[in-house]
Amino acid sequence: MWNTDDIRTKVAENKILIFAKGSKEQPMCGFSHRAIAIVSQLGQPFEVVNIFDDASIRPALVEAYGWPTTPQVFVAGELLGGSDIVMEMFESGELKQKVDAAFAAE
């Protein structure tokens, strides 16, 4: 059973994390597919948590970050938003800058 501490720990443990409907290999909605495809283009490792794997993930995620929809994309612990926001950030170059900065700290 997931709680807000579990969610925050998972976010802190991954430079790029997507809470999505489905997996990296098999997204289960168009928005999750788009977010995963965008992040994949950046060439850095990332993790995906399938919110369907455990019914407690989604409510804990909403409670932890106050964002009611999925996917939710996090870079360096920061919630960027869903697929529309991530697409805008990708197109402007801002997403690459955030990802590059997250991995530059290695």
matplotlib code that plots the C-alpha trace (Angstrom):
import matplotlib.pyplot as plt

x = [0.0, 1.5, 1.3, 2.6, 6.0, 6.4, 5.5, 8.0, 10.7, 10.2, 10.4, 13.6, 15.2, 14.8, 16.2, 13.3, 10.1, 6.7, 3.6, 1.6, -1.3, 0.7, 4.4, 7.3, 6.9, 3.1, 1.4, -2.3, -3.5, -2.6, -1.4, 0.9, 2.2, 2.9, 4.7, 6.9, 7.7, 8.7, 11.0, 12.4, 13.7, 16.0, 18.2, 18.5, 17.4, 14.0, 11.5, 7.8, 5.4, 2.2, -0.6, -2.7, -0.2, -1.6, -4.9, -3.3, -0.8, -3.1, -4.7, -1.3, 0.1, -2.8, -2.4, 1.4, 1.4, -2.2, -2.2, -5.4, -4.5, -1.8, 0.7, 2.8, 6.3, 9.0, 12.6, 15.0, 12.2, 10.1, 6.6, 6.6, 3.0, 1.3, 1.8, 0.6, 3.0, 5.9, 5.3, 5.4, 8.6, 10.1, 9.3, 10.7, 13.9, 13.1, 12.6, 16.1, 17.6, 16.0, 17.0, 20.6, 20.9, 19.5, 22.2, 25.0, 25.1, 26.4]
y = [0.0, 3.3, 6.5, 10.1, 9.2, 6.3, 8.7, 11.4, 8.8, 7.3, 10.9, 11.6, 8.4, 9.1, 12.0, 11.5, 9.7, 9.4, 8.2, 6.9, 4.7, 1.7, 0.9, 2.4, -0.5, -0.5, 2.8, 2.4, 5.9, 8.4, 11.0, 8.6, 7.4, 10.9, 11.8, 8.6, 9.2, 12.8, 11.9, 9.0, 11.4, 13.1, 10.0, 9.8, 7.0, 7.3, 5.3, 4.8, 3.9, 2.3, 3.6, 0.6, -1.7, -0.8, 1.0, 3.0, 4.8, 7.3, 8.7, 8.9, 10.7, 13.2, 13.8, 14.3, 16.7, 18.0, 17.2, 15.1, 13.7, 11.4, 11.2, 13.2, 13.9, 14.7, 15.9, 16.3, 16.1, 18.8, 18.1, 19.5, 18.5, 16.2, 15.5, 18.9, 20.8, 18.5, 18.8, 22.6, 22.4, 20.0, 22.2, 25.3, 23.5, 24.0, 20.3, 19.4, 22.1, 20.7, 17.2, 18.2, 20.1, 17.0, 14.8, 17.3, 16.9, 13.4]
z = [0.0, -1.1, 1.0, 0.4, 1.9, -0.6, -3.4, -2.3, -1.8, -5.2, -6.7, -4.8, -5.9, -9.6, -11.7, -14.1, -13.0, -14.7, -12.9, -15.8, -16.9, -18.0, -18.3, -20.3, -22.7, -22.8, -22.0, -21.5, -22.5, -25.2, -22.7, -20.9, -24.3, -25.3, -22.1, -22.2, -25.9, -25.2, -22.3, -24.3, -27.0, -24.4, -24.2, -20.4, -18.2, -16.5, -14.6, -15.0, -12.2, -13.5, -11.4, -12.2, -10.4, -7.0, -6.3, -3.5, -5.9, -7.5, -4.3, -2.6, -5.6, -5.6, -1.9, -2.2, -5.1, -5.5, -9.2, -10.0, -13.4, -14.9, -16.3, -13.9, -15.0, -12.4, -13.1, -10.2, -7.8, -9.4, -10.7, -14.2, -15.1, -17.6, -21.3, -22.6, -20.3, -21.0, -24.7, -24.5, -22.4, -24.9, -27.9, -26.2, -25.1, -21.4, -20.8, -22.2, -20.0, -16.8, -17.7, -18.6, -15.3, -13.4, -14.9, -14.7, -11.0, -11.3]

ax = plt.figure().add_subplot(projection="3d")
ax.plot(x, y, z, "-o")
ax.set_aspect("equal")
plt.show()
